[in-house]
Structure formats: structure tokens, C-alpha cells
Amino acid sequence: MSNPVVIPFETTLLVRDTCLCLHVQRAARALARRFDVAMRPLGLTNGQFSLMMALNRPAPAPMAPVATLLAMDRTTLTAALKPLERRGLITISADPKDRRGKLLSLTDDGRAILSAAVPIWTRVHAEVEGGLSAGDPDRLRLDLAELC
């Protein structure tokens, strides 16, 4: 049997303290929890809010651009749409230009829930931005966008 490779504990500490992937994941989870709690009275998760905002358009949205905006593959997007469709908050219809394609739109109930959610998002978002020690949320957005 071969000798096991031993990674020094100092390497573990280095990764813990410097890994951008770990730090972004932790921040994303913390933000998601915060918005999940805020949206809970409306029966929404932060992901559902983002998805519904992506559908808040003058015309029904094809799946591909919505998936791209939300950085999801189509299978994940399809799964995320199902609970919203069951609640009657969105509709999924065939694209008349391409019957294989689907068009996504908010229902009147979906727009009403989204309307109630926006002030909650606005309040929590302002709290999050106000809590940034560097005080420059635009710089943070630019830095994160460079990673995409």
C-alpha cells in the first residue's frame, strides 16, 4: 500500500483565508439566507424572487435568455419554474414561432406577489449595501462581474 499524501495544516489555513471561491460561496449563502428570511412571509425564496424579476418584462421571455441571466442550465431553470407555475404565479407556454421553445410570463397573481416583494427586497438590499465596510457596492458588483 502506498504512503498517504499529507497536506500540511498550513495549506488548509491558506485556502480557508484566501480562496475566493470559498469566500464568494459563503457570502452568497449568507445573502441567500437573509433574503430567504425576508421573503418568507410571501412564500418566496430569494431564487424565486430573482426568477420572477427576470420574467418581469413587457413580453413573454424565452427560456434561454432567462437561464443565461440567472446563470442556470435549462434543466435547473425548468425545475425552478415548476413551483411557481403550480402556485399560478407564472405561465409556461409554447413559443408560436418554434413549438419546441417555451415562453415564460408572470400571471396577474405573480405580478401582485412581485409587487409586494419589491419593497422587501429594497429594504434588505439597502441594509446589505449599508453594511459593506468599504462602502462601495458598485465596485463589488464590478469585481464580481469580472468573475463571470
C-alpha positions as CSV (number, residue, x, y, z in Angstrom):
1,M,0.0,0.0,0.0
2,S,1.3,3.5,-0.9
3,N,2.0,6.1,1.7
4,P,-0.8,8.6,2.1
5,V,-0.1,12.1,1.0
6,V,-0.1,14.5,3.9
7,I,-1.2,18.1,3.1
8,P,0.2,20.4,5.8
9,F,-2.4,22.1,8.0
10,E,-0.9,25.4,7.0
11,T,-2.2,24.8,3.5
12,T,-5.7,24.3,4.9
13,L,-5.4,27.6,6.7
14,L,-4.1,29.3,3.5
15,V,-7.1,28.0,1.5
16,R,-9.5,29.0,4.2
17,D,-8.1,32.5,4.4
18,T,-7.5,33.2,0.7
19,C,-9.8,31.1,-1.5
20,L,-12.0,33.4,-3.5
21,C,-14.4,30.6,-4.4
22,L,-14.9,29.7,-0.7
23,H,-15.4,33.4,0.3
24,V,-17.9,34.0,-2.6
25,Q,-19.8,30.8,-1.7
26,R,-20.0,31.8,1.9
27,A,-21.2,35.3,1.1
28,A,-23.7,34.0,-1.4
29,R,-25.1,31.6,1.2
30,A,-25.3,34.3,3.8
31,L,-27.1,36.7,1.4
32,A,-29.4,34.0,0.2
33,R,-30.4,33.1,3.8
34,R,-31.0,36.8,4.6
35,F,-33.3,37.3,1.6
36,D,-35.0,33.9,2.1
37,V,-36.0,35.0,5.6
38,A,-37.2,38.4,4.3
39,M,-39.3,36.8,1.5
40,R,-40.7,34.0,3.6
41,P,-43.9,35.9,4.5
42,L,-44.8,36.0,0.8
43,G,-43.9,32.3,0.4
44,L,-41.0,33.1,-1.9
45,T,-37.3,32.2,-1.7
46,N,-34.7,34.6,-2.9
47,G,-34.2,32.5,-6.0
48,Q,-37.9,32.6,-6.8
49,F,-37.8,36.4,-6.4
50,S,-34.9,36.7,-8.8
51,L,-36.6,34.4,-11.3
52,M,-39.8,36.3,-11.2
53,M,-37.9,39.6,-11.6
54,A,-36.3,38.1,-14.7
55,L,-39.8,37.5,-16.1
56,N,-41.0,41.0,-15.3
57,R,-40.8,42.1,-19.0
58,P,-43.3,43.6,-21.5
59,A,-43.4,40.4,-23.5
60,P,-43.0,36.7,-22.5
61,A,-39.4,35.6,-22.2
62,P,-37.8,32.6,-23.9
63,M,-36.2,30.2,-21.6
64,A,-32.6,30.5,-22.9
65,P,-32.1,34.3,-22.1
66,V,-33.7,33.8,-18.6
67,A,-31.4,30.8,-17.9
68,T,-28.4,32.8,-19.1
69,L,-29.3,35.8,-16.9
70,L,-29.7,33.6,-13.8
71,A,-26.6,31.5,-14.6
72,M,-28.7,28.3,-14.7
73,D,-28.8,25.5,-17.2
74,R,-32.2,24.8,-18.7
75,T,-32.8,21.7,-16.6
76,T,-32.3,23.7,-13.4
77,L,-34.5,26.5,-14.7
78,T,-37.3,24.1,-15.6
79,A,-37.2,22.7,-12.0
80,A,-37.2,26.2,-10.5
81,L,-40.2,27.2,-12.6
82,K,-42.5,24.3,-11.5
83,P,-43.4,25.5,-8.0
84,L,-44.1,29.0,-9.4
85,E,-46.3,27.5,-12.1
86,R,-48.2,25.3,-9.6
87,R,-48.9,28.4,-7.5
88,G,-50.2,30.2,-10.5
89,L,-47.6,32.9,-10.4
90,I,-46.1,32.2,-13.9
91,T,-47.2,30.6,-17.1
92,I,-45.2,28.4,-19.4
93,S,-46.5,28.3,-23.0
94,A,-45.3,27.1,-26.3
95,D,-43.4,29.6,-28.5
96,P,-45.7,30.1,-31.6
97,K,-42.5,30.7,-33.7
98,D,-40.9,27.5,-32.5
99,R,-43.2,24.9,-30.9
100,R,-40.2,23.3,-29.2
101,G,-39.4,26.5,-27.4
102,K,-41.2,27.7,-24.2
103,L,-42.2,31.3,-23.3
104,L,-42.3,32.3,-19.7
105,S,-44.5,35.1,-18.2
106,L,-45.9,36.3,-14.9
107,T,-49.6,35.9,-14.2
108,D,-51.6,38.7,-12.5
109,D,-51.1,36.8,-9.2
110,G,-47.4,36.7,-9.9
111,R,-47.2,40.4,-10.6
112,A,-49.1,41.0,-7.3
113,I,-46.7,38.9,-5.3
114,L,-43.7,40.5,-7.0
115,S,-45.2,44.0,-6.3
116,A,-45.3,43.0,-2.6
117,A,-41.8,41.6,-2.7
118,V,-40.1,44.6,-4.2
119,P,-40.3,46.8,-1.1
120,I,-39.0,43.9,1.0
121,W,-36.1,43.5,-1.4
122,T,-35.4,47.2,-1.5
123,R,-35.2,47.4,2.3
124,V,-33.0,44.3,2.8
125,H,-30.8,45.3,-0.2
126,A,-30.2,48.8,1.3
127,E,-29.3,47.2,4.7
128,V,-26.8,44.9,2.9
129,E,-25.2,47.7,0.9
130,G,-25.1,49.9,4.0
131,G,-23.3,47.1,5.9
132,L,-20.4,47.0,3.5
133,S,-17.3,48.3,5.3
134,A,-15.7,49.5,2.1
135,G,-18.9,51.5,1.3
136,D,-18.6,50.8,-2.4
137,P,-21.3,48.3,-3.6
138,D,-20.7,49.3,-7.2
139,R,-17.1,48.3,-7.0
140,L,-18.1,45.0,-5.5
141,R,-20.6,44.4,-8.3
142,L,-17.9,45.2,-10.9
143,D,-15.4,42.9,-9.3
144,L,-17.9,40.0,-9.1
145,A,-18.9,40.6,-12.7
146,E,-15.3,40.1,-13.8
147,L,-15.5,36.6,-12.4
148,C,-18.4,35.7,-14.7
